[in-house]
């Protein structure tokens, strides 16, 4: 446990310090738990789960953990492979004959290992998932319509869609839903009785955190996001009490209450680096790798396994040091905040008796850089004044219609009082003529703007329109083809 004896006095000081940071970062509420093997060393809530009603966070308060779901899905898959004598490295097409990617080589050679460590060649394509009506099966089948950015196994590219694919694969092979399989194989053995999968179910309970976001110097409450369809990639909702049991399983080599949930060999396979993510963000973490559902790093000479989670209104950090028998889970009801990771690093240093580092200052700089990067991505600056031809090339009626992409869904262009509007997903957005058959889309809700191009034939009829919905370099604009004039 290092040089520092973790006693009640030390944790009293830590509690004071966490509360100070929470207020300094303007975070409504935080829950935290520190686990050593089978023992919970420290567990507490700070701030409020509901600011309007001034309800406090405690260790039973439920938070969506977003992408921290992925390690559960990877473990569920590992258990399935072991039980059915299947293999990480067999091409998935051998288990699933109708499986198809756009790239023929990927179709024939992609393995479950490639999928679980994010080296499929497919970029995020996250707009497919936003407000989608597709089922997990339909999302999996739509892969054939999604452009890759690189060949298989070239680089690490994080993909929520590929984890939905894993979930559907589990459903295919077991005849159970992903939720049923995870509950049966992981939650029930760990007695994670409070953990659930749906924000809709969450709202029938009392003790759950409301989601918040920062606007200027203030905080506003925002609606809960239902991620049911995306389940295997990020729908689990839990508290630090249940997640302490999850950490204990990981620190005890897959054992709980004297029983094996997953073998030590299987767990070690998940925690072994599979692909380089890139250089670390700090000198103390020189490189970052990805295993099977986990980030793998060396932190100040010690192995650190982790996975964060971010969704609308929430941020999560779950990590552990397998060689030091220590793990930390931190849940916050504020989106795009790195305070959970900041607190975790501070606590590892304290617990292991390492020299102090001013993580607070470092992460404040990093957090501001992240916010500026997000703002820059939203603010593609296409000036409406730079127009060669002030009028569209064809009458407004030429651009009207319902357009469809088999994965990205329906986009409807309509006219109201002489102006064009784009109805896509949950938004109605005005279109401003930019140049020839190109229009600028303005999304004031998200402070965003981008260009779309209509392909109009010689007869003045629009066959399809292109929208830049996947920003990864090398991916073409998404084409929506006319289905109804």
Secondary structure, DSSP 8 states (H G I E B T S, - for coil): --S----HHHHHHHHHHHHHHHHHHT-SEEEEEEEETTEEEEEEEEEEEETTTTEE--TT-BEE-GGGGHHHHHHHHHHHHHHTT--TTSBHHHH-TT---SSHHHHHH-BHHHHHTT-SSB---GGGTTT----HHHHHHGGGGS-BSS-TTSS----HHHHHHHHHHHHHHHSS-HHHHHIIIIIHHHT-TT-BS-HHHHTTSSSB---EEEETTEEEE------STTHHHH--EE-HHHHHHHHHHHHTTTEETTEESS-HHHHHHHHS--EEEEEEEETTEEEEEE-SSSEEEEETTEEEEEEEEEETTEEEEEEEETTTTEEEEEEESSSS--HHHHHHHHHHHHHTT-----HHHHHHHHHHHHHHHHHHHHT----TT--SSSS-SS-GGGG-EEEEETTTEEEEEEEETTEEEEEETTEEEEEEEEETTEEEEEETTTTEEEEEEEEE-TTS-EEEEEE----STT---EEEEEEE-
